[in-house]
């Protein structure tokens, strides 16, 4: 029990540190980083081969996903994005454009289109997640709601799962809880890097 409390406190401290650093980023930096991340991911083999990509609509100071989603759709990919449920689990809906977005829980933006069900994430060829930090081994630090840990638990082993971060947010030592799910890669403005399985 003390170990769990220690991990929780360490996660909170790391979240605060990263969110403070993100708050110092200029809008110009944010835009340039979003374009660089999109360029790297669109050239990445698993993404190029994918028919369906699970992404997310970035908000606030998160690494921007606008150029990425536009690029995916221009390449003929089907893009699904999360719909946050009342219990912090994630449903999914097809992204059809910014005009169909509505406000969701916890400050998110989500499509008003038909929901596909929480299990539908398992049919995506590539899963792109938000996050605040990732370790060398692929342990991901999220916002603390557990939404993506549940979603990643429905993704078949071997699926390309990648967290979008800014440079300097990977690799970091990330405190780990038993329910935490790993990702297989990270995408930053500097490129796409695989995570190990130490």
N, C-alpha and C positions, 0 to 999 in steps of 0.2 A: 504493500500500500504506500509506504514512504517513497518507494522508487517511482510509482506512478505520479505522486504529487511532485516529486523532483523533476520528472520529465515535463509535466504540465507547466511548472514555473519556468523551466528553461525554454520551453516553446514560446511562452508569453514574452519573455525577455527578447528572444530572437525575432519574433514578429514585430515587436515595438521598434527594434533597431532597424529592421528592413523597411518598415512602413515610414519611419522618419527619413531614411535615405531616399526612398521613392518620392516623398513629398518635396524634396529639394530639386528634383529633376525638372528641367524646363519643358514647356510644351513642344519646342522645336526638337529637343533631344528625344522626347517621347515619340514624336512623329518619325524621326530618322531611324530610331531603334525598331519601330513597328515595321518599317519598310525593309530593314535589314533582316529581321527575323522572317518575314514573309518570303523574301528572296531565297534564304537558306532552306526553309522548309519546302517551298515549291520545287526546289531542285533536288530534294532528298528522295532517294529511290522508293522507300515505302509509301511516301505521299504521292509520288508520281504514278505509282501502280494502283493506288486506292480508288475504289469506286465510291465508297461512302466514308466521309471523314467526320468524326465527332469533334467539334470545336467549341468555342464559347464566345459570347459577345463581351469584349472587355469594357470595364467601367473604371472611372477614376484614374488612378496612377498605375494600373496594371499595364504590362506590356501590351500595346495595341494590337488588336486582331482584325481591324478593318481591312487593311491591304491584303492580309492573308486570306480572309474569307472571300473577298472580291476575286483574288487570284485563283482560289480553289473553284469557285463557281465558273469563272472564265475558262478554266481547264476542263469543264464538264463534270466536276465532282458533285455528288449529292452531299450537302452539308447539313448535319443535325446539331442542334445546340440545346443546352439544358433548360429545363423549366423547374425552378426550385419549388418543392412541395412543402406543405406545412410542417412536416416532421424532419425537414432538412435533407430528405432524400431527393434524388433527381429523376424527373421524367425527361423526355426528349421530344423535340419537334423539329420539323424541317425548316431550315432558314430559307426564306424566299425573298429577302431584301429588307433594308432598314425601315421601310414604310410599314411593315407588318409587326414591328417590335412594340411591346408594351412593358410597363414597369412590373417587375417581379419582386419577390421577397429579398430582403437584405441588400437593397439598392441595385439589384440585377436588372438586366433587360432580357426579355424572352419573346419568342414568336407567339402571335395569337393564333397560329395555325394548329391543326389537329395534333393532339398528343399521341405519341407512339408507344408509350409504356416504359417503365424503368428498365425492363429487361432488354429493350431494343438496343441499348448501348453495346450489347454482345454481338451485334451484327455489323458494327463499324469495322472497317479495315485498319483505321488509324484513329487513335484517341489523343487529342491535344487538351491538356489541362492547364488551368491557372495554378499558381503556387507562389510561395515567397522564397523558398530555398530548396535545394536538392543536394543530397550527399553524393559522394563518389559511388556509393553502392545503390543509389536510386531511391533512397528514402526521401519523401517529399513532405515539406512543411506547408500546410494550407492555412486557411483562416480559422480553423478550429471547430467548424460545424460537422465535420465528418462526412460531408456530402460526397466528395470524390473518393474517399476510402470505400464507401458502399458501392459507388458506381464502378470503380476499378475491380471490385470483387466479382462483378458480372462479366468482365472482359476475359475472353479466352486467353490462356497462356500462349505466348508467342506473338500476340498482337503488339504492334509498335505503339507504345504509350509514351508521350513526350510532354514535359512541362515547359512552358514558356517563361523565361526569366530575363532579367537584365544582367549584363556582365557584372561580376562580383557577387552574384547570388548563388553561384555554383562553382566548384564544390565547397560546401560548408558542412560542418558537423551538425547534423540534425538529430535532436532527441527523438527516440523511437518508442512508440507504444505498441502493444501486441496487435491492435487492430489496423495499424498503419500499412498501407499498400505501397509497393515500390513502383517506380516508372522505369522504362528501359532507356530513356534518353532525355536530354534537355536541349532546348533551342534558345540561344541568346543572340544578340546582335553580332557576336563573334563567330557564330556557326552552330551546327548541330553536333552534339557529342553523345556517345553511348555511355550508359552507366554500367558499372561492373556489378557482379553478384557475389561480393566478398561475404 
